[in-house]
């Protein structure tokens, strides 16, 4: 008979120091595709509907908690502290107070195992239901199981797990290994953890002892996962290897959904990035979390798009950088453009090479094609901004707004000293410093008048000749 438990919590072990990382930073905070290692198992637990998630912290506990809370500000997180490193069972036991009163199923995960799939964990929960016992576990089969705890069975049923250092030669020949990932009934979990003793070669409290205790109460459910999925991270070589697997997994999913990646090996797309079908992504591109790319978008080589939206049909030419920007439909950006936070572009906007924007709202069809800085600006539709134009938005104390109406023409090498307004249809001559509002339909010019001296070159040469030069 199948049991259904609607309540699910998770404990994610994040307390380890990670000595082999050779770093001052806690292991679980090392990044893989833009997020710390621990973000991935935490997110999987939340995706499965865990109503309470308990990260168990230890080394650099404050730093880990601060970063995790920033990543999951709305998540039901309760942090637990493992004061001493006394083994995995002791780490899980540290979460008991945080889950006091919870009567359901507890998922046990690890902060340094980033590749575990949601689908595998869903299968684990289903295996727990199907077995009808108090525990289910993830196992993996390895050709060389050296170093891993072996899963021992009798008549096909799991009886216990024995660690490598405690295993007999016969037991070491077993290739089914424990991944250390469990679904456990809460009531059984806390009672069993109290019974575990450090009677092993390491003198630690092994979480694997749960399996033997659970097997005495009923069948232990199992689900077999690929070894790549359950692999942890112990040093920076393994960190890079796991990142490469995740990169390929994400990129393959996008390509199967209709996105063209010209060089998947050099394309870095973080989890949760959305890319529409028929879009093309060039080599060396990075798309970070929070970015949404529409359909039919072309992103050239070397572009970096961070937490930005790019609407349908737009083109990002090579080596453009977008940070928290909103790009409308059919825009053409770059090459070598930089759109900083607060940039909002309407449709058919063109921003060319070495154009930088910040807190700039630019209207339909407006263009700034060369060497321009537009900061704290509100620009209307159909404007033309000449090369070398800058908005002088900062006076050393305050930042002020520059406003251009519709159809404004700004000549090259113009300085717009904010706060200033240029009305609809106005023209500003090249080389002008605008310090006063320009009424609609007006021409503003502030440069000194040109002086032309005809015959000046010949006269200069004659004077030099007369001096014997």
C-alpha positions in Angstrom: 0.0 0.0 0.0 1.4 3.4 -1.0 1.7 6.2 1.5 1.4 9.8 0.5 3.0 12.5 2.7 2.2 16.0 1.6 4.6 17.6 4.0 8.2 17.9 2.9 11.2 19.6 4.5 14.8 19.5 3.5 18.1 19.6 5.3 21.1 20.8 3.2 24.5 20.2 4.7 26.7 23.4 4.2 29.0 23.3 7.2 32.2 21.9 5.7 35.4 24.0 5.4 36.7 22.4 2.2 40.4 22.3 3.0 41.3 20.9 -0.4 39.8 24.0 -2.1 43.0 25.9 -0.9 40.9 29.0 -0.3 39.9 31.3 2.5 36.3 31.0 1.3 33.9 28.4 2.5 33.6 25.5 0.0 29.8 25.9 -0.6 30.3 29.6 -1.6 32.6 28.8 -4.5 30.7 29.7 -7.7 29.6 27.4 -10.5 28.0 29.2 -13.4 27.4 32.3 -11.4 25.9 30.8 -8.3 27.5 29.3 -5.2 27.6 25.5 -5.0 25.0 25.4 -2.3 22.4 27.3 -4.4 21.7 24.3 -6.6 20.6 21.7 -3.9 18.7 24.5 -2.1 16.9 25.4 -5.2 16.1 21.7 -6.0 14.5 21.3 -2.5 12.4 24.5 -3.1 11.3 23.3 -6.5 10.0 20.1 -5.0 7.8 22.1 -2.7 9.7 21.9 0.6 7.9 24.0 3.1 10.9 24.4 5.3 14.6 24.2 4.2 17.3 24.1 6.8 20.9 24.8 5.6 23.2 23.5 8.2 26.2 25.9 8.5 29.5 25.7 10.3 32.6 27.1 8.8 32.1 30.8 8.0 28.5 30.4 9.0 27.6 34.1 8.9 29.0 34.5 5.3 27.2 31.4 4.1 23.9 32.6 5.7 24.2 36.1 4.3 24.8 34.9 0.7 22.1 32.3 0.8 19.5 34.7 2.1 20.4 37.1 -0.6 19.9 34.4 -3.2 16.6 33.2 -1.8 15.1 36.3 0.0 11.5 34.8 0.0 12.3 31.2 0.7 11.3 29.4 3.9 14.9 29.1 5.3 15.9 28.3 8.8 19.6 28.1 9.5 21.1 25.6 11.9 24.6 25.6 13.3 26.9 22.6 13.5 29.4 23.8 16.1 31.9 20.9 15.7 32.7 18.8 12.7 31.7 15.4 14.1 30.3 13.7 11.0 27.3 13.8 8.7 24.9 12.4 11.3 25.8 15.0 13.7 25.3 17.7 11.0 21.8 16.5 10.3 21.1 16.3 14.0 21.9 20.0 14.2 18.7 20.7 12.2 16.4 19.0 14.7 15.4 22.1 16.6 14.7 24.0 13.4 12.3 21.2 12.3 10.7 20.8 15.7 7.1 19.8 15.4 7.4 18.9 11.7 5.8 15.5 10.9 6.5 14.6 7.3 9.3 13.7 5.1 12.8 15.1 5.4 15.0 15.3 2.3 18.8 15.2 3.1 21.0 16.9 0.6 24.6 18.3 0.4 25.7 21.8 -0.4 28.6 20.6 -2.5 26.6 18.4 -4.9 25.4 20.8 -7.5 24.4 18.5 -10.4 21.5 16.5 -8.8 18.4 16.9 -10.9 14.9 17.7 -9.7 13.7 14.6 -11.6 16.0 12.3 -9.7 14.8 13.7 -6.3 11.2 13.3 -7.4 11.9 9.7 -8.2 13.4 9.3 -4.8 10.2 10.5 -3.2 8.2 8.2 -5.4 10.5 5.3 -4.4 9.9 6.2 -0.8 6.2 6.0 -1.4 6.4 2.7 -3.3 8.7 1.0 -0.7 6.4 1.9 2.2 9.3 2.1 4.6 10.8 4.9 6.7 13.7 5.7 4.3 14.6 5.8 0.7 18.0 6.5 -0.8 19.9 7.4 -3.9 22.5 4.9 -5.1 24.9 4.9 -8.0 26.9 2.1 -9.7 30.6 2.7 -10.2 33.2 0.6 -12.0 35.7 1.8 -9.5 33.9 2.3 -6.2 37.0 3.0 -4.2 36.4 5.5 -1.4 32.6 5.2 -1.4 30.2 3.5 1.0 28.9 0.2 -0.4 25.2 -0.6 -0.4 24.7 -4.1 1.0 21.7 -6.2 0.0 20.2 -9.5 1.0 17.7 -11.1 -1.4 17.7 -7.8 -3.3 16.6 -5.8 -0.2 18.9 -3.1 1.2 20.2 -4.1 4.6 22.9 -1.4 5.4 25.7 0.7 4.1 29.3 0.0 5.0 32.0 2.7 4.5 35.2 1.9 2.6 37.4 2.0 5.7 35.1 -0.4 7.5 34.4 -2.8 4.7 35.7 -6.3 4.3 37.4 -7.4 1.0 34.1 -9.0 -0.2 32.1 -5.9 0.6 34.6 -3.7 -1.2 33.9 -5.7 -4.3 30.3 -4.3 -4.4 29.9 -1.7 -7.0 26.6 -0.2 -5.9 27.5 2.9 -3.8 25.7 5.2 -1.5 25.2 8.7 -2.7 24.3 10.0 0.7 21.0 11.5 -0.4 17.9 10.4 1.5 14.2 10.8 2.0 13.4 10.0 5.6 10.3 10.1 7.8 10.9 12.8 10.4 9.8 10.9 13.4 12.1 8.0 12.6 15.0 10.4 11.7 15.4 12.1 15.0 14.9 8.9 17.0 17.5 7.1 14.9 20.0 9.9 15.0 20.0 9.7 18.8 20.9 6.0 18.5 23.9 6.4 16.2 27.3 5.9 17.8 30.8 6.7 16.5 31.8 3.0 16.3 33.9 3.2 13.2 37.4 3.7 12.0 36.9 7.5 11.7 35.3 7.9 15.1 32.5 10.0 13.5 28.7 9.9 13.6 27.9 8.3 10.2 24.6 9.2 8.6 24.9 6.0 6.7 24.0 4.1 9.9 20.4 5.3 9.3 20.1 2.8 6.5 20.6 -0.2 8.7 18.2 1.1 11.3 15.6 1.9 8.7 16.0 -1.6 7.1 15.0 -3.2 10.4 11.7 -1.4 10.2 10.7 -2.1 6.6 11.9 -1.9 3.0 14.4 0.8 2.0 13.4 2.4 -1.3 16.2 3.1 -3.8 16.6 5.0 -7.0 19.8 4.7 -9.1 21.3 7.9 -10.4 24.2 8.5 -12.8 27.5 9.0 -11.0 27.9 12.4 -12.6 24.7 13.6 -11.0 25.8 12.7 -7.5 29.4 13.8 -7.7 30.5 16.3 -5.1 33.2 19.0 -5.2 36.4 18.7 -3.2 38.8 20.9 -5.0 38.9 23.4 -7.8 39.6 20.8 -10.5 36.4 19.1 -9.6 34.7 22.5 -9.4 35.6 23.2 -13.0 34.6 19.7 -14.1 31.1 20.0 -12.5 30.7 23.5 -14.1 31.4 22.0 -17.5 28.8 19.3 -17.0 26.2 21.9 -16.0 27.1 24.2 -18.8 26.6 21.4 -21.4 23.3 20.3 -19.7 21.9 23.9 -19.9 23.2 24.5 -23.4 21.8 21.3 -24.7 18.3 22.1 -23.3 18.4 25.5 -25.1 19.5 24.0 -28.4 16.7 21.4 -28.2 14.3 24.2 -27.6 15.2 25.9 -30.9 18.1 28.2 -30.0 21.2 28.2 -32.1 24.5 28.2 -30.1 27.4 28.7 -32.6 29.9 27.3 -30.1 28.4 25.6 -27.0 31.7 24.9 -25.5 32.4 28.7 -25.0 28.8 29.8 -24.3 27.9 30.3 -20.6 24.2 30.4 -19.8 23.1 30.3 -16.2 20.1 28.5 -14.8 16.8 30.3 -15.2 17.9 32.3 -18.2 15.1 32.3 -20.9 16.1 32.3 -24.6 13.4 32.4 -27.3 13.4 30.1 -30.3 15.2 31.1 -33.5 17.6 33.2 -31.5 21.3 32.9 -32.2 24.1 33.1 -29.7 27.7 33.6 -30.8 30.9 32.2 -29.2 32.1 33.5 -25.9 28.7 34.8 -24.8 27.6 34.9 -21.1 24.0 35.1 -20.1 23.4 35.4 -16.4 20.4 34.7 -14.1 17.5 37.1 -14.6 18.1 37.6 -18.3 15.2 37.0 -20.7 16.0 36.9 -24.4 13.2 37.0 -26.9 12.7 35.2 -30.2 14.8 35.9 -33.2 17.5 37.7 -31.3 21.1 37.7 -32.5 23.8 37.9 -29.9 27.3 38.4 -31.3 30.6 37.0 -30.0 31.8 38.1 -26.6 28.6 39.7 -25.4 27.7 39.7 -21.7 24.0 40.0 -20.7 23.4 40.3 -17.0 19.9 40.3 -15.5 18.6 42.1 -18.6 15.8 41.7 -21.1 16.2 41.7 -24.9 13.0 41.8 -26.9 12.2 40.0 -30.2 14.3 40.7 -33.2 17.0 42.7 -31.6 20.7 42.4 -32.5 23.6 42.7 -30.0 26.7 43.2 -32.0 30.0 41.7 -30.7 31.4 42.5 -27.2 28.4 44.5 -26.0 27.7 44.5 -22.2 24.2 44.8 -20.7 23.6 45.1 -16.9 20.0 45.2 -15.7 18.9 46.8 -18.9 15.7 46.6 -20.9 16.1 46.4 -24.7 13.0 46.8 -26.9 12.1 45.0 -30.1 14.3 45.4 -33.2 17.0 47.3 -31.4 20.6 47.2 -32.8 23.2 47.5 -30.0 27.0 47.8 -30.4 29.6 46.6 -31.1 31.3 47.5 -27.8 28.3 49.2 -26.3 27.6 49.2 -22.6 24.1 49.4 -21.2 24.2 50.0 -17.4 21.4 49.5 -14.9 18.3 51.5 -15.5 18.6 51.6 -19.3 15.2 51.2 -21.0 15.0 51.3 -24.8 11.9 51.4 -26.8 11.6 49.7 -30.2 13.9 50.3 -33.2 16.6 52.1 -31.1 20.2 52.0 -32.4 23.1 52.4 -30.0 26.5 52.0 -31.8 30.1 51.4 -31.0 31.4 52.7 -27.6 28.0 54.1 -26.5 27.4 53.9 -22.8 24.0 54.4 -21.1 22.9 54.5 -17.5 19.4 55.2 -16.2 18.5 56.3 -19.7 15.0 56.0 -21.2 15.3 56.2 -25.0 12.3 56.5 -27.2 11.2 54.7 -30.4 13.6 55.0 -33.4 16.2 57.2 -31.6 19.9 56.7 -32.5 23.2 57.3 -30.9 25.7 55.5 -33.1 29.1 56.6 -31.9 31.2 57.3 -28.8 28.4 58.7 -26.6 27.5 58.7 -22.9 23.9 59.1 -21.9 23.3 59.0 -18.2 20.3 60.0 -16.2 18.5 60.9 -19.4 15.0 60.8 -20.8 15.1 60.9 -24.6 12.1 61.0 -26.9 11.3 59.3 -30.1 13.1 59.9 -33.4 16.2 61.6 -31.9 19.6 61.6 -33.4 22.5 61.9 -31.0 25.8 62.8 -32.6 29.2 61.3 -32.0 31.0 62.4 -28.8 27.9 63.6 -27.1 27.8 63.4 -23.3 25.2 64.1 -20.6 27.0 65.9 -17.8 24.8 64.4 -15.1 26.9 64.7 -12.0 28.0 68.0 -10.3 30.1 66.3 -7.6 27.1 66.1 -5.2 23.9 65.4 -7.1 23.0 63.6 -10.3 20.5 65.5 -12.5 18.2 64.7 -15.4 18.7 65.5 -19.1 15.5 65.6 -21.1 15.2 65.6 -24.9 11.8 65.8 -26.6 10.8 64.0 -29.8 12.7 64.6 -33.0 15.7 66.3 -31.4 19.0 66.5 -33.3 22.2 66.7 -31.3 25.3 67.6 -33.2 28.6 65.9 -32.5 30.8 66.8 -29.5 28.0 68.3 -27.6 27.8 68.5 -23.8 24.4 68.6 -22.2 24.9 70.0 -18.7 22.1 68.7 -16.5 19.5 69.6 -15.4 18.6 70.7 -18.9 15.8 70.2 -21.4 15.8 70.3 -25.2 12.3 70.7 -26.6 10.7 68.8 -29.5 12.3 69.2 -32.9 15.1 71.4 -31.6 18.7 71.3 -33.0 21.9 71.6 -31.2 25.0 72.5 -33.2 28.1 70.5 -33.1 30.6 71.4 -30.4 27.9 73.1 -28.2 27.8 73.1 -24.4 24.2 73.3 -23.5 23.6 74.9 -20.1 20.2 76.4 -20.6 16.9 74.9 -21.7 16.4 74.9 -25.5 12.8 75.6 -26.6 11.0 73.4 -29.1 12.0 74.0 -32.7 15.0 76.1 -31.8 18.7 76.0 -32.7 21.3 76.2 -29.9 24.9 76.9 -30.7 27.5 78.0 -28.2 30.9 77.5 -29.9 33.1 80.5 -30.8 32.7 81.7 -34.4 35.1 80.3 -36.9 37.8 82.7 -38.2 39.3 82.0 -41.7 42.5 83.8 -42.7 43.1 83.3 -46.4 46.7 83.1 -47.6 47.9 82.4 -44.0 50.0 79.4 -44.9 51.8 81.1 -47.8 52.6 84.1 -45.6 54.0 81.8 -42.9 56.3 80.1 -45.3 57.5 83.5 -46.6 58.3 84.7 -43.1 60.3 81.5 -42.4 62.2 81.9 -45.6 63.1 85.5 -44.8 64.6 84.3 -41.5 66.6 81.7 -43.3 64.5 78.8 -41.8 
